[in-house]
Amino acid sequence: MAFVPFGQSVPLRLAAGGRIGFQFRLDFDPREADGRIDLILVSYAARILESGGREILVFHWHPESVSPVKHPHIHLSSRIRPIPLEPVGLTLSLAAHHIPTGPVALADVVRYLIADAGVEPRRPDWPDILGVSAT
Protein backbone atom coordinates (compact mmCIF):
# COMPACT_ATOMS: atom_id res chain seq x y z
CA MET A 1 0.00 0.00 0.00
CA ALA A 2 1.28 3.46 -0.79
CA PHE A 3 0.42 6.69 0.93
CA VAL A 4 0.69 10.00 -0.85
CA PRO A 5 -0.17 13.55 0.23
CA PHE A 6 -3.90 14.28 0.51
CA GLY A 7 -5.40 15.17 -2.87
CA GLN A 8 -2.82 13.24 -4.88
CA SER A 9 -3.52 9.85 -6.40
CA VAL A 10 -1.51 6.64 -6.58
CA PRO A 11 -0.90 5.64 -10.21
CA LEU A 12 -1.95 2.04 -10.91
CA ARG A 13 -0.64 0.16 -13.95
CA LEU A 14 -3.22 -1.55 -16.17
CA ALA A 15 -2.45 -4.98 -17.62
CA ALA A 16 -3.54 -3.70 -21.05
CA GLY A 17 -1.20 -0.71 -20.78
CA GLY A 18 -1.71 2.75 -19.40
CA ARG A 19 -2.54 3.83 -15.89
CA ILE A 20 -5.42 4.93 -13.75
CA GLY A 21 -5.28 6.83 -10.48
CA PHE A 22 -6.57 5.78 -7.08
CA GLN A 23 -7.26 7.81 -3.96
CA PHE A 24 -8.87 6.70 -0.74
CA ARG A 25 -9.73 8.39 2.47
CA LEU A 26 -10.93 6.76 5.67
CA ASP A 27 -12.12 9.03 8.49
CA PHE A 28 -12.13 7.69 12.04
CA ASP A 29 -13.52 8.96 15.33
CA PRO A 30 -11.51 7.85 18.40
CA ARG A 31 -13.80 6.74 21.24
CA GLU A 32 -12.77 5.61 24.68
CA ALA A 33 -14.38 2.41 25.95
CA ASP A 34 -13.36 0.14 28.83
CA GLY A 35 -9.99 1.82 29.25
CA ARG A 36 -9.03 1.54 25.60
CA ILE A 37 -9.49 3.74 22.56
CA ASP A 38 -11.47 2.35 19.64
CA LEU A 39 -11.33 3.91 16.19
CA ILE A 40 -14.80 4.06 14.66
CA LEU A 41 -15.05 4.52 10.89
CA VAL A 42 -17.27 7.56 10.28
CA SER A 43 -16.83 8.14 6.53
CA TYR A 44 -14.92 6.99 3.47
CA ALA A 45 -14.18 7.95 -0.10
CA ALA A 46 -12.45 5.83 -2.73
CA ARG A 47 -11.84 7.55 -6.07
CA ILE A 48 -10.81 5.83 -9.31
CA LEU A 49 -9.47 8.40 -11.74
CA GLU A 50 -8.41 8.79 -15.34
CA SER A 51 -4.73 9.60 -15.81
CA GLY A 52 -5.68 13.28 -16.08
CA GLY A 53 -7.48 13.21 -12.73
CA ARG A 54 -11.07 13.04 -13.97
CA GLU A 55 -13.28 10.72 -11.91
CA ILE A 56 -14.29 7.32 -13.29
CA LEU A 57 -15.97 5.93 -10.16
CA VAL A 58 -16.25 7.26 -6.62
CA PHE A 59 -17.45 5.24 -3.64
CA HIS A 60 -18.72 7.51 -0.84
CA TRP A 61 -20.15 7.29 2.64
CA HIS A 62 -20.38 10.52 4.60
CA PRO A 63 -23.30 10.33 7.05
CA GLU A 64 -22.22 13.37 9.08
CA SER A 65 -21.54 15.74 6.18
CA VAL A 66 -23.70 18.66 5.07
CA SER A 67 -24.90 16.58 2.10
CA PRO A 68 -28.48 15.33 2.34
CA VAL A 69 -27.22 11.93 1.05
CA LYS A 70 -26.25 9.91 4.12
CA HIS A 71 -26.19 6.32 2.78
CA PRO A 72 -23.18 4.60 1.13
CA HIS A 73 -23.28 5.26 -2.61
CA ILE A 74 -21.34 5.40 -5.85
CA HIS A 75 -20.91 8.17 -8.40
CA LEU A 76 -20.34 7.29 -12.05
CA SER A 77 -18.14 9.20 -14.48
CA SER A 78 -19.49 12.40 -15.95
CA ARG A 79 -18.40 10.95 -19.32
CA ILE A 80 -21.43 8.66 -19.23
CA ARG A 81 -23.95 10.35 -21.43
CA PRO A 82 -27.57 10.72 -20.34
CA ILE A 83 -29.71 7.78 -21.46
CA PRO A 84 -32.62 8.74 -23.73
CA LEU A 85 -36.02 7.64 -22.42
CA GLU A 86 -39.54 7.61 -23.81
CA PRO A 87 -41.29 9.89 -24.42
CA VAL A 88 -38.77 11.53 -26.69
CA GLY A 89 -36.80 14.28 -24.96
CA LEU A 90 -36.57 12.69 -21.51
CA THR A 91 -33.16 11.50 -20.29
CA LEU A 92 -31.72 9.68 -17.30
CA SER A 93 -28.39 11.17 -16.20
CA LEU A 94 -26.68 8.46 -14.12
CA ALA A 95 -23.62 10.66 -13.62
CA ALA A 96 -25.74 12.98 -11.45
CA HIS A 97 -27.05 10.16 -9.22
CA HIS A 98 -26.02 8.87 -5.79
CA ILE A 99 -26.49 5.16 -6.51
CA PRO A 100 -26.91 3.18 -3.25
CA THR A 101 -24.31 0.48 -2.60
CA GLY A 102 -24.40 -0.55 1.02
CA PRO A 103 -21.08 -0.34 2.87
CA VAL A 104 -18.04 -0.89 0.62
CA ALA A 105 -14.77 -2.04 2.19
CA LEU A 106 -11.41 -0.88 0.85
CA ALA A 107 -10.60 -4.54 0.06
CA ASP A 108 -13.71 -4.68 -2.14
CA VAL A 109 -12.53 -1.65 -4.14
CA VAL A 110 -9.04 -3.17 -4.55
CA ARG A 111 -10.63 -6.47 -5.65
CA TYR A 112 -12.69 -4.55 -8.25
CA LEU A 113 -9.60 -2.72 -9.50
CA ILE A 114 -7.70 -5.97 -10.08
CA ALA A 115 -10.46 -8.39 -11.13
CA ASP A 116 -12.64 -6.07 -13.24
CA ALA A 117 -10.76 -2.86 -14.08
CA GLY A 118 -7.59 -4.69 -15.15
CA VAL A 119 -5.09 -3.25 -12.66
CA GLU A 120 -1.94 -5.38 -12.44
CA PRO A 121 -1.69 -6.84 -8.96
CA ARG A 122 1.61 -6.23 -7.18
CA ARG A 123 1.65 -9.75 -5.76
CA PRO A 124 0.43 -13.09 -7.10
CA ASP A 125 -1.27 -13.99 -3.81
CA TRP A 126 -3.59 -10.96 -3.87
CA PRO A 127 -6.76 -13.12 -3.56
CA ASP A 128 -5.41 -14.61 -0.33
CA ILE A 129 -4.47 -11.18 1.01
CA LEU A 130 -7.94 -9.82 0.25
CA GLY A 131 -9.61 -12.98 1.50
CA VAL A 132 -11.19 -14.06 -1.78
CA SER A 133 -11.09 -17.13 -3.98
CA ALA A 134 -8.91 -16.93 -7.10
CA THR A 135 -11.80 -18.34 -9.19
JORAFEN-V651931 format. One record per backbone hydrogen bond with DSSP energy under -0.5 kcal/mol. NH is the residue of the N-H (numbers start at 0). CO is the residue of the C=O. If there is no record, write none. Layout:
# JORAFEN-V651931
nh:NH co:CO
nh:NH co:CO
This chain:
# JORAFEN-V651931
nh:7 co:4
nh:9 co:21
nh:10 co:8
nh:11 co:19
nh:13 co:17
nh:14 co:117
nh:16 co:13
nh:19 co:11
nh:20 co:48
nh:21 co:9
nh:22 co:46
nh:24 co:44
nh:26 co:42
nh:28 co:39
nh:29 co:27
nh:30 co:37
nh:32 co:35
nh:35 co:32
nh:37 co:30
nh:37 co:35
nh:39 co:28
nh:39 co:37
nh:40 co:38
nh:41 co:26
nh:42 co:26
nh:43 co:60
nh:44 co:24
nh:45 co:58
nh:46 co:22
nh:47 co:56
nh:48 co:20
nh:48 co:46
nh:49 co:53
nh:52 co:49
nh:55 co:47
nh:56 co:47
nh:57 co:74
nh:58 co:45
nh:59 co:57
nh:59 co:72
nh:60 co:43
nh:64 co:61
nh:69 co:67
nh:72 co:59
nh:73 co:98
nh:74 co:57
nh:76 co:55
nh:79 co:76
nh:80 co:78
nh:82 co:91
nh:83 co:81
nh:84 co:89
nh:89 co:84
nh:89 co:86
nh:91 co:82
nh:92 co:90
nh:93 co:91
nh:95 co:92
nh:96 co:93
nh:98 co:73
nh:98 co:96
nh:99 co:97
nh:100 co:71
nh:101 co:71
nh:107 co:104
nh:108 co:104
nh:109 co:105
nh:110 co:106
nh:111 co:107
nh:112 co:108
nh:113 co:109
nh:114 co:110
nh:115 co:111
nh:116 co:111
nh:118 co:112
nh:119 co:12
nh:125 co:122
nh:127 co:124
nh:128 co:124
nh:129 co:125
nh:130 co:126
nh:131 co:126
